[in-house]
Amino acid sequence: MALGKTLRTELDEIKAELSRLREAGIPPAGETAAAGGIHDQIAELNRLVQDLLENAEDTIAEHPVATVAGALALGIVIGRLTAH
């Protein structure tokens, strides 16, 4: 969930910065007439990230033991790979 909050926070900060730039009359770098397409793509990306986070939360809630076991196994693998 911490990762999800971080992604949400970063997306909100980007949206806020774009809004401030527009209000100041300063177009963001590289903004052209095709910017509407970029905004649509950002909105779609935001929706996909939200869906991914919701699906991850649902899967973790449905299979908590498997999730903890998987995290433990991954931690062991990473620990062995990084140990010298």
C-alpha positions in Angstrom: 0.0 0.0 0.0 2.9 2.4 0.6 3.9 2.1 -3.0 0.3 2.9 -4.0 0.3 6.0 -1.8 3.6 7.1 -3.3 2.3 6.7 -6.9 -0.9 8.5 -6.0 1.0 11.3 -4.3 3.3 11.7 -7.3 0.4 11.8 -9.8 -1.4 14.4 -7.6 1.8 16.5 -7.5 2.2 16.4 -11.3 -1.5 17.4 -11.8 -1.1 20.3 -9.3 2.0 21.5 -11.1 0.4 21.4 -14.5 -2.6 23.3 -13.1 -0.3 26.0 -11.6 1.5 26.4 -14.9 -1.7 26.7 -16.8 -3.1 29.3 -14.4 0.2 31.3 -14.7 -0.2 31.2 -18.5 3.0 29.2 -18.9 2.6 26.1 -21.1 4.5 23.0 -19.8 7.6 22.1 -21.8 6.8 20.5 -25.1 3.1 21.2 -24.9 1.6 21.6 -28.4 -1.8 21.4 -30.0 -1.6 17.6 -29.5 -1.5 18.2 -25.7 -5.1 17.0 -25.4 -3.9 13.6 -26.5 -1.2 13.6 -23.8 -3.8 14.6 -21.2 -6.0 11.7 -22.3 -3.0 9.3 -22.1 -2.1 10.6 -18.6 -5.8 10.1 -17.5 -5.7 6.6 -18.9 -2.4 5.8 -17.2 -3.9 7.1 -13.9 -6.9 4.9 -14.3 -4.7 1.8 -15.1 -2.5 2.5 -12.0 -5.6 2.8 -9.8 -7.0 -0.5 -11.2 -3.6 -2.2 -10.7 -3.5 -1.1 -7.0 -7.1 -2.2 -6.4 -6.4 -5.6 -7.9 -3.3 -6.0 -5.8 -5.2 -5.1 -2.7 -7.9 -7.5 -3.5 -5.5 -10.3 -4.2 -3.6 -9.7 -1.0 -6.8 -9.7 1.0 -8.0 -12.9 -0.6 -4.6 -14.7 -0.2 -2.8 -13.3 2.9 -0.8 -16.4 3.7 0.4 -16.9 0.2 1.3 -13.2 0.0 3.4 -13.4 3.2 5.0 -16.6 2.1 5.9 -15.1 -1.3 7.3 -11.9 0.3 9.4 -14.1 2.7 10.7 -16.2 -0.2 11.5 -13.1 -2.2 13.3 -11.6 0.8 15.4 -14.7 1.2 16.3 -14.8 -2.5 17.3 -11.1 -2.5 19.3 -11.6 0.7 21.2 -14.5 -0.8 21.9 -12.6 -4.1 23.2 -9.6 -2.3 25.2 -11.4 0.4 28.9 -11.7 -0.4 
